[in-house]
Amino acid sequence: MRFLIVFIFLITNSLANETPNIKNLIINKELKKYGDLTFLDGENKLVNLDNYNGKLILLNFWAVWCAPCKEEMPSLDLLNNNKNLNNLEIFPINVGQDKIEKAEEFFQDLGIKNLKIYFDSEITLARKFALRGIPTSIFLNKKGEEFARVVGSIDFQDVKFIDWLSSYN
C-alpha cells in the first residue's frame, strides 16, 4: 500500500511539472525580472507595469502588416473576457510604428471590442524583451517576472492554453 501511495505521488508530481503541449510556448527555467517596463496607450500616455503588481500580465507584441498577428488577435480579444482569468491584464502592444488610426482600423476590421491599443513606437520594450519576431506574447507573474512566452501565433481560446494560464491566475 505504501508503495502505491509513493508511486501515485511521484506520477502526479512529475505530471504537474511537465511542460504542457502548447504550440510555441516557452516556459522559463528561471524567472526574469525587468526594470522600467513602460509603453504608451492610445492617447499617448505612459503606462507603467509597476502599477499592475498583483495582476497576471500578458504583453502581446503585434503590427498591422503582420498576417499571424491578424490571425490570432480575435482569440486574444475573447481571452480578455474569460471569467476564469479575471486577474489577467492584456496589453496588445503595436511595435509596427503605425499611426493610431491605422491600428484602430486594424482592430475595427477584425471586430476587436475588448482590447485597447498600446504602442512601443521606439521599440524599446521589444528590445528589452529581445523579441525575435512578432507576434510574441510575454507572460509576467503577479510580481512582474517573466515566466513564459509564446513566439509566433497561438489560439488563445485553446482549452490547454486556458487551463495552463489559469494555474497562474
Residue frames as a rotation matrix with the C-alpha (Angstrom) as fourth column:
MET 1
0.568 0.823 0.000 0.00
0.823 -0.568 0.000 0.00
0.000 0.000 -1.000 0.00
ARG 2
0.426 -0.492 -0.759 2.80
0.161 -0.785 0.599 2.40
-0.890 -0.377 -0.255 0.90
PHE 3
-0.625 -0.685 0.374 4.46
0.439 0.087 0.894 1.70
-0.645 0.723 0.246 -2.45
LEU 4
-0.100 0.701 0.706 1.22
0.983 -0.041 0.180 2.54
0.155 0.712 -0.685 -4.27
ILE 5
0.793 0.390 -0.468 0.91
0.508 -0.848 0.155 5.89
-0.336 -0.360 -0.870 -2.46
VAL 6
-0.006 -0.887 -0.462 4.54
0.045 -0.462 0.886 6.80
-0.999 -0.016 0.043 -3.24
PHE 7
-0.630 -0.197 0.751 4.07
0.693 0.295 0.658 5.75
-0.351 0.935 -0.049 -6.88
ILE 8
0.345 0.851 0.396 0.92
0.928 -0.374 -0.006 7.88
0.143 0.369 -0.918 -7.27
PHE 9
0.682 -0.159 -0.714 2.68
0.248 -0.869 0.429 10.84
-0.689 -0.469 -0.553 -5.63
LEU 10
-0.370 -0.927 -0.058 5.66
0.180 -0.133 0.975 10.58
-0.911 0.350 0.216 -7.99
ILE 11
-0.466 0.285 0.838 3.49
0.884 0.173 0.433 10.27
-0.021 0.943 -0.333 -11.09
THR 12
0.632 0.774 -0.030 1.25
0.775 -0.632 0.033 13.18
0.007 -0.044 -0.999 -10.05
ASN 13
0.483 -0.521 -0.703 4.22
0.137 -0.748 0.649 15.37
-0.865 -0.410 -0.290 -9.15
SER 14
-0.599 -0.752 0.277 6.04
0.382 0.036 0.923 14.68
-0.704 0.659 0.266 -12.41
LEU 15
-0.151 0.630 0.762 2.91
0.972 -0.044 0.229 15.49
0.178 0.776 -0.606 -14.44
ALA 16
0.753 0.450 -0.480 2.44
0.573 -0.807 0.142 18.76
-0.324 -0.382 -0.865 -12.55
ASN 17
0.172 -0.790 -0.588 5.96
-0.066 -0.605 0.794 19.87
-0.983 -0.097 -0.157 -13.50
GLU 18
-0.300 -0.241 0.923 5.62
0.807 0.452 0.380 18.76
-0.509 0.859 0.058 -17.11
THR 19
-0.799 0.012 -0.601 5.54
-0.273 -0.898 0.345 21.47
-0.535 0.440 0.721 -19.75
PRO 20
0.211 0.939 0.272 2.08
0.012 0.275 -0.961 21.50
-0.977 0.206 0.047 -21.34
ASN 21
-0.529 -0.335 0.779 1.93
0.715 0.319 0.622 20.59
-0.457 0.886 0.071 -25.00
ILE 22
0.629 0.668 -0.397 1.01
0.372 -0.707 -0.601 24.05
-0.683 0.231 -0.693 -26.28
LYS 23
0.446 -0.421 0.790 2.29
0.867 -0.015 -0.498 25.22
0.222 0.907 0.358 -29.65
ASN 24
0.152 -0.529 0.835 5.07
0.321 -0.773 -0.548 27.85
0.935 0.351 0.053 -29.46
LEU 25
0.915 0.229 0.333 5.02
-0.223 -0.401 0.889 28.03
0.337 -0.887 -0.316 -25.63
ILE 26
-0.091 -0.964 -0.252 8.38
0.272 0.219 -0.937 28.51
0.958 -0.154 0.242 -23.94
ILE 27
0.935 0.347 -0.072 8.37
0.137 -0.166 0.977 28.26
0.327 -0.923 -0.203 -20.14
ASN 28
0.266 -0.877 0.400 11.35
-0.619 -0.473 -0.627 29.91
0.739 -0.080 -0.669 -18.48
LYS 29
0.137 -0.335 -0.932 13.52
0.571 0.796 -0.202 27.71
0.810 -0.505 0.300 -16.31
GLU 30
-0.548 -0.294 -0.783 14.26
0.807 -0.432 -0.402 30.81
-0.220 -0.852 0.475 -14.21
LEU 31
0.603 0.790 -0.111 12.03
0.756 -0.610 -0.237 33.84
-0.255 0.059 -0.965 -13.72
LYS 32
-0.435 -0.724 0.535 13.25
0.843 -0.536 -0.039 37.02
0.315 0.434 0.844 -15.43
LYS 33
0.375 0.488 -0.788 12.85
0.725 -0.684 -0.078 40.42
-0.577 -0.542 -0.611 -13.80
TYR 34
-0.225 -0.362 0.905 12.98
0.833 -0.553 -0.014 43.56
0.506 0.750 0.426 -15.94
GLY 35
-0.434 0.064 -0.899 13.12
0.616 -0.706 -0.348 47.12
-0.657 -0.705 0.267 -14.72
ASP 36
-0.461 0.230 -0.857 11.10
-0.320 -0.944 -0.081 50.04
-0.828 0.237 0.508 -16.01
LEU 37
-0.719 0.329 0.611 8.52
0.669 0.563 0.484 48.35
-0.185 0.758 -0.626 -18.23
THR 38
-0.160 0.632 -0.758 6.73
0.006 -0.767 -0.641 51.27
-0.987 -0.107 0.119 -19.84
PHE 39
-0.748 0.060 0.661 4.91
0.664 0.090 0.742 51.92
-0.015 0.994 -0.107 -23.11
LEU 40
-0.898 0.400 -0.185 2.22
-0.398 -0.916 -0.052 54.26
-0.191 0.027 0.981 -24.44
ASP 41
-0.291 0.884 0.366 -1.54
0.492 0.466 -0.735 53.91
-0.820 -0.034 -0.571 -24.56
GLY 42
-0.087 0.352 0.932 -3.74
0.995 -0.007 0.095 55.06
0.040 0.936 -0.349 -27.45
GLU 43
0.908 0.400 0.126 -3.85
0.387 -0.915 0.115 58.60
0.162 -0.056 -0.985 -26.02
ASN 44
0.270 -0.922 0.276 -0.04
0.157 -0.241 -0.958 58.80
0.950 0.302 0.080 -25.90
LYS 45
0.558 -0.055 0.828 0.00
-0.790 -0.341 0.509 58.49
0.255 -0.938 -0.234 -22.08
LEU 46
-0.464 -0.855 -0.230 2.71
-0.672 0.509 -0.538 56.48
0.578 -0.095 -0.811 -20.36
VAL 47
0.800 0.592 -0.095 1.70
-0.422 0.669 0.611 53.05
0.426 -0.449 0.786 -18.99
ASN 48
-0.347 -0.898 0.270 3.98
-0.844 0.174 -0.507 51.65
0.408 -0.404 -0.819 -16.27
LEU 49
0.114 0.412 -0.904 3.58
-0.104 0.910 0.402 47.95
0.988 0.048 0.146 -15.47
ASP 50
-0.888 -0.415 -0.200 4.67
0.177 0.094 -0.980 48.59
0.425 -0.905 -0.010 -11.87
ASN 51
-0.612 0.734 0.294 1.11
-0.790 -0.553 -0.263 49.86
-0.031 -0.393 0.919 -11.42
TYR 52
0.345 0.755 -0.557 -0.18
-0.773 0.566 0.287 46.34
0.532 0.332 0.779 -12.16
ASN 53
-0.789 -0.612 -0.050 1.67
-0.446 0.627 -0.638 44.35
0.422 -0.482 -0.768 -9.49
GLY 54
-0.598 0.584 0.550 -0.58
-0.349 0.427 -0.834 41.60
-0.722 -0.690 -0.051 -8.18
LYS 55
0.571 0.758 -0.316 -2.01
-0.596 0.117 -0.795 41.03
-0.565 0.641 0.519 -11.67
LEU 56
-0.018 -0.469 0.883 -1.12
0.547 0.735 0.401 38.40
-0.837 0.490 0.243 -14.22
ILE 57
0.214 -0.004 -0.977 0.12
-0.523 -0.845 -0.111 40.26
-0.825 0.535 -0.183 -17.32
LEU 58
0.197 -0.162 0.967 0.07
0.782 0.621 -0.055 39.26
-0.592 0.767 0.249 -20.98
LEU 59
0.036 -0.274 -0.961 2.01
-0.438 -0.869 0.232 41.55
-0.898 0.412 -0.151 -23.31
ASN 60
0.354 0.147 0.923 1.21
0.676 0.642 -0.362 40.77
-0.646 0.753 0.128 -26.95
PHE 61
-0.302 -0.571 -0.763 3.52
-0.218 -0.738 0.638 42.40
-0.928 0.359 0.098 -29.49
TRP 62
0.148 0.504 0.851 1.99
0.798 0.447 -0.404 42.90
-0.583 0.739 -0.336 -32.94
ALA 63
-0.731 -0.249 -0.636 1.84
-0.153 -0.848 0.508 45.10
-0.665 0.468 0.581 -36.07
VAL 64
0.242 0.925 -0.293 -0.85
-0.524 -0.130 -0.842 45.81
-0.817 0.357 0.453 -38.66
TRP 65
0.180 -0.248 -0.952 1.22
-0.969 0.119 -0.214 44.29
0.166 0.961 -0.219 -41.51
CYS 66
-0.788 -0.549 0.279 1.72
-0.608 0.768 -0.203 41.01
-0.103 -0.330 -0.938 -39.61
ALA 67
-0.184 0.749 -0.636 -0.55
-0.603 0.425 0.675 38.24
0.776 0.508 0.373 -41.00
PRO 68
-0.394 0.049 -0.918 -0.11
0.522 0.834 -0.180 35.88
0.756 -0.550 -0.354 -38.00
CYS 69
-0.980 0.076 -0.183 -0.94
0.106 -0.582 -0.806 38.82
-0.168 -0.810 0.563 -35.70
LYS 70
-0.517 0.825 -0.227 -4.16
-0.834 -0.425 0.353 39.34
0.195 0.372 0.908 -37.62
GLU 71
-0.201 0.391 -0.898 -4.94
-0.153 0.893 0.423 35.64
0.968 0.222 -0.120 -37.29
GLU 72
-0.498 -0.094 -0.862 -4.51
0.695 0.551 -0.462 35.46
0.519 -0.829 -0.209 -33.51
MET 73
-0.945 0.018 0.325 -5.92
-0.163 -0.891 -0.424 38.85
0.282 -0.454 0.845 -32.44
PRO 74
-0.034 0.997 0.073 -9.63
-0.618 -0.078 0.782 37.79
0.785 -0.019 0.619 -32.37
SER 75
0.378 0.158 -0.912 -8.83
0.449 0.830 0.330 34.92
0.810 -0.534 0.243 -29.96
LEU 76
-0.718 -0.638 -0.278 -6.80
0.596 -0.357 -0.719 37.32
0.360 -0.682 0.637 -27.79
ASP 77
-0.647 0.576 0.500 -9.81
-0.507 -0.814 0.283 39.64
0.570 -0.071 0.819 -27.76
LEU 78
0.394 0.834 -0.387 -12.01
-0.267 0.507 0.820 36.79
0.880 -0.220 0.422 -26.49
LEU 79
-0.132 -0.542 -0.830 -9.42
0.705 0.537 -0.463 35.80
0.697 -0.646 0.311 -23.87
ASN 80
-0.862 -0.225 0.455 -9.87
-0.062 -0.843 -0.535 39.22
0.504 -0.489 0.712 -22.29
ASN 81
-0.103 0.919 0.381 -13.46
-0.874 -0.266 0.406 38.24
0.475 -0.291 0.831 -21.36
ASN 82
-0.125 0.023 -0.992 -12.64
0.106 0.994 0.010 34.81
0.987 -0.104 -0.126 -19.93
LYS 83
0.647 0.532 0.547 -14.29
-0.461 -0.298 0.835 34.59
0.608 -0.793 0.052 -16.48
ASN 84
0.867 -0.362 -0.342 -11.64
0.491 0.737 0.464 32.11
0.084 -0.570 0.817 -15.23
LEU 85
-0.178 -0.974 0.139 -8.92
0.950 -0.207 -0.235 34.70
0.258 0.091 0.962 -15.85
ASN 86
0.750 0.625 0.217 -10.35
0.547 -0.771 0.327 37.70
0.372 -0.127 -0.920 -14.01
ASN 87
0.666 -0.589 -0.458 -6.89
0.169 -0.479 0.861 38.67
-0.726 -0.651 -0.219 -12.67
LEU 88
-0.118 -0.696 0.708 -5.38
0.902 0.223 0.370 38.85
-0.415 0.683 0.601 -16.17
GLU 89
0.467 0.144 -0.872 -4.43
-0.168 -0.954 -0.247 42.18
-0.868 0.262 -0.422 -17.78
ILE 90
0.230 -0.325 0.917 -3.83
0.883 0.466 -0.057 42.04
-0.409 0.823 0.395 -21.53
PHE 91
0.321 -0.231 -0.919 -1.78
-0.236 -0.959 0.158 44.68
-0.917 0.166 -0.362 -23.32
PRO 92
0.536 -0.159 0.829 -1.67
0.800 0.409 -0.439 44.33
-0.270 0.899 0.346 -27.13
ILE 93
0.307 -0.559 -0.770 1.37
-0.001 -0.809 0.587 46.47
-0.952 -0.179 -0.249 -27.97
ASN 94
0.956 0.051 0.288 1.87
0.289 -0.011 -0.957 47.68
-0.045 0.999 -0.025 -31.53
VAL 95
0.193 -0.961 -0.197 5.56
0.245 -0.147 0.958 47.67
-0.950 -0.234 0.207 -32.49
GLY 96
0.110 -0.080 0.991 4.99
0.965 0.249 -0.087 48.46
-0.240 0.965 0.105 -36.17
GLN 97
-0.757 -0.396 -0.519 5.42
0.359 -0.917 0.174 52.22
-0.545 -0.055 0.836 -35.76
ASP 98
-0.425 0.726 0.541 1.87
0.773 -0.021 0.634 52.62
0.472 0.688 -0.552 -37.05
LYS 99
-0.797 0.309 0.520 -0.27
-0.401 -0.913 -0.072 55.68
0.452 -0.266 0.851 -36.50
ILE 100
-0.756 0.557 0.343 -3.21
-0.228 0.268 -0.936 55.30
-0.613 -0.786 -0.076 -34.09
GLU 101
0.097 0.851 -0.516 -5.68
-0.882 -0.166 -0.440 55.49
-0.460 0.498 0.735 -36.99
LYS 102
-0.155 -0.249 -0.956 -4.05
-0.765 0.642 -0.043 52.54
0.624 0.725 -0.290 -38.76
ALA 103
-0.972 -0.216 -0.092 -4.06
-0.098 0.729 -0.678 50.47
0.214 -0.650 -0.729 -35.55
GLU 104
-0.486 0.866 0.117 -7.70
-0.444 -0.130 -0.886 51.38
-0.753 -0.483 0.448 -34.86
GLU 105
0.154 0.494 -0.856 -8.64
-0.988 0.095 -0.123 50.36
0.021 0.864 0.503 -38.40
PHE 106
-0.623 -0.472 -0.624 -6.86
-0.435 0.872 -0.225 47.01
0.650 0.131 -0.748 -37.84
PHE 107
-0.943 0.300 0.144 -8.90
-0.015 0.392 -0.920 46.42
-0.333 -0.869 -0.365 -34.66
GLN 108
-0.170 0.936 -0.309 -12.13
-0.699 -0.336 -0.631 47.54
-0.694 0.109 0.711 -36.35
ASP 109
-0.090 0.074 -0.993 -11.60
-0.922 0.371 0.111 45.28
0.376 0.926 0.035 -39.38
LEU 110
-0.737 -0.276 -0.616 -11.13
-0.087 0.944 -0.319 42.30
0.670 -0.182 -0.720 -37.04
GLY 111
0.318 0.948 0.010 -14.08
-0.049 0.006 0.999 43.21
0.947 -0.319 0.049 -34.80
ILE 112
-0.497 -0.574 -0.651 -11.86
0.660 0.237 -0.713 43.67
0.564 -0.784 0.261 -31.72
LYS 113
0.302 0.763 0.571 -14.07
0.042 -0.609 0.792 45.02
0.952 -0.215 -0.216 -28.94
ASN 114
0.925 0.172 -0.338 -12.48
0.298 0.220 0.929 44.01
0.234 -0.960 0.152 -25.62
LEU 115
0.158 -0.961 -0.226 -8.91
0.960 0.096 0.264 45.26
-0.232 -0.258 0.938 -26.03
LYS 116
0.857 -0.056 -0.513 -7.24
-0.086 -0.996 -0.034 48.67
-0.509 0.073 -0.858 -26.04
ILE 117
0.721 -0.638 0.271 -4.36
0.464 0.154 -0.872 49.61
0.515 0.754 0.407 -28.29
TYR 118
0.741 -0.605 -0.290 -0.90
0.023 -0.410 0.912 50.28
-0.671 -0.682 -0.290 -26.87
PHE 119
0.902 -0.431 0.029 2.32
-0.047 -0.165 -0.985 51.34
0.430 0.887 -0.169 -28.57
ASP 120
0.460 -0.884 -0.082 6.04
0.336 0.088 0.938 50.70
-0.822 -0.459 0.337 -28.33
SER 121
0.996 0.086 -0.005 6.89
0.031 -0.412 -0.911 53.03
-0.080 0.907 -0.413 -31.21
GLU 122
0.390 -0.921 -0.011 10.54
-0.918 -0.387 -0.091 53.33
0.080 0.046 -0.996 -30.25
ILE 123
0.659 0.043 -0.751 10.63
-0.159 0.984 -0.083 49.51
0.735 0.174 0.655 -29.83
THR 124
-0.279 -0.751 0.598 12.49
-0.795 -0.169 -0.583 49.94
0.539 -0.638 -0.550 -26.55
LEU 125
0.186 0.435 0.881 10.27
-0.847 0.525 -0.080 47.39
-0.498 -0.732 0.466 -24.81
ALA 126
0.966 0.151 -0.208 10.64
-0.248 0.763 -0.597 44.94
0.068 0.629 0.775 -27.71
ARG 127
0.197 -0.971 -0.137 14.44
-0.367 0.057 -0.928 45.30
0.909 0.234 -0.345 -27.42
LYS 128
-0.226 -0.254 0.941 14.32
-0.970 -0.036 -0.242 44.84
0.095 -0.967 -0.238 -23.65
PHE 129
0.471 0.499 0.728 12.50
-0.557 0.808 -0.193 41.52
-0.684 -0.314 0.658 -24.13
ALA 130
-0.595 -0.799 -0.090 14.86
-0.524 0.301 0.797 40.59
-0.609 0.521 -0.597 -27.01
LEU 131
0.465 0.849 0.253 11.97
-0.240 0.396 -0.886 39.80
-0.852 0.351 0.388 -29.36
ARG 132
-0.647 -0.688 0.328 12.95
0.072 0.373 0.925 37.78
-0.759 0.622 -0.192 -32.42
GLY 133
-0.888 0.430 0.165 9.72
0.166 -0.036 0.986 38.36
0.430 0.902 -0.039 -34.32
ILE 134
-0.620 0.771 0.146 6.03
-0.595 -0.341 -0.728 39.03
-0.512 -0.537 0.670 -33.99
PRO 135
0.552 0.500 0.667 3.61
-0.495 -0.447 0.745 38.08
0.671 -0.742 0.001 -32.79
THR 136
-0.535 -0.583 -0.611 5.24
0.308 0.539 -0.784 37.33
0.786 -0.608 -0.109 -29.47
SER 137
0.585 0.720 0.374 3.38
-0.216 -0.306 0.927 37.19
0.782 -0.623 -0.023 -26.16
ILE 138
-0.631 -0.775 -0.022 5.21
-0.066 0.082 -0.994 37.67
0.773 -0.627 -0.103 -22.87
PHE 139
0.517 0.790 -0.330 3.67
0.248 0.231 0.941 36.42
0.819 -0.568 -0.077 -19.61
LEU 140
-0.573 -0.645 0.506 4.51
-0.284 -0.423 -0.860 38.17
0.769 -0.637 0.059 -16.35
ASN 141
-0.261 0.458 -0.850 3.52
0.794 0.603 0.082 36.79
0.550 -0.653 -0.521 -12.96
LYS 142
0.712 0.700 -0.056 1.98
0.585 -0.548 0.598 38.84
0.388 -0.458 -0.800 -10.15
LYS 143
0.455 -0.648 -0.611 5.46
0.473 -0.405 0.783 40.09
-0.755 -0.644 0.122 -9.16
GLY 144
0.771 -0.091 -0.631 6.20
-0.490 -0.717 -0.496 41.32
-0.408 0.691 -0.597 -12.68
GLU 145
-0.316 -0.915 0.252 8.58
-0.542 0.392 0.744 38.48
-0.779 0.098 -0.619 -13.54
GLU 146
0.106 0.297 -0.949 8.54
-0.968 0.249 -0.031 36.81
0.227 0.922 0.314 -16.95
PHE 147
-0.109 -0.090 0.990 7.68
-0.534 0.845 0.018 33.14
-0.838 -0.527 -0.140 -16.53
ALA 148
-0.128 0.096 0.987 6.84
0.658 0.753 0.012 32.24
-0.742 0.651 -0.159 -20.14
ARG 149
-0.312 0.126 -0.942 6.40
-0.616 -0.781 0.100 33.48
-0.723 0.612 0.321 -23.68
VAL 150
0.409 0.423 0.808 4.74
0.489 0.647 -0.586 32.40
-0.771 0.634 0.057 -26.89
VAL 151
-0.501 -0.615 -0.609 6.81
-0.322 -0.521 0.790 33.02
-0.803 0.592 0.063 -30.00
GLY 152
-0.958 0.282 -0.040 4.58
0.040 0.272 0.962 33.11
0.282 0.920 -0.272 -33.06
SER 153
-0.318 0.925 0.206 0.81
-0.798 -0.379 0.468 32.95
0.511 -0.016 0.859 -33.26
ILE 154
-0.988 0.123 -0.097 -1.39
0.156 0.801 -0.579 30.90
0.006 -0.587 -0.810 -30.97
ASP 155
-0.131 0.988 0.076 -5.08
0.132 -0.059 0.989 30.23
0.983 0.140 -0.123 -30.49
PHE 156
-0.829 -0.224 0.513 -5.73
-0.400 -0.404 -0.823 31.97
0.391 -0.887 0.245 -27.17
GLN 157
0.139 0.946 0.293 -9.02
-0.984 0.098 0.151 30.04
0.114 -0.309 0.944 -26.93
ASP 158
-0.113 -0.280 -0.953 -7.28
-0.251 0.936 -0.245 26.64
0.961 0.211 -0.176 -26.89
VAL 159
0.832 0.553 0.039 -8.51
-0.201 0.235 0.951 24.77
0.517 -0.799 0.307 -23.79
LYS 160
0.455 -0.744 -0.489 -4.99
0.845 0.535 -0.028 23.50
0.282 -0.401 0.872 -22.94
PHE 161
-0.473 -0.637 0.609 -3.69
0.443 -0.769 -0.461 27.07
0.762 0.051 0.646 -23.06
ILE 162
0.123 0.608 0.784 -6.50
-0.477 -0.657 0.584 28.47
0.870 -0.446 0.209 -20.89
ASP 163
0.907 0.180 -0.381 -6.09
0.192 0.627 0.755 25.66
0.374 -0.758 0.534 -18.34
TRP 164
0.055 -0.976 -0.209 -2.34
0.915 0.133 -0.380 26.28
0.399 -0.170 0.901 -18.21
LEU 165
-0.521 -0.258 0.813 -2.72
0.121 -0.966 -0.229 30.06
0.845 -0.021 0.535 -17.83
SER 166
0.503 0.809 0.304 -5.47
-0.279 -0.181 0.943 29.64
0.818 -0.559 0.135 -15.21
SER 167
0.575 -0.333 -0.747 -2.96
0.726 0.628 0.279 27.87
0.376 -0.703 0.603 -12.97
TYR 168
-0.577 -0.816 0.030 -1.06
0.743 -0.540 -0.395 31.21
0.338 -0.206 0.918 -12.67
ASN 169
-0.124 0.631 0.766 -4.13
0.014 -0.771 0.637 33.33
0.992 0.090 0.087 -12.09
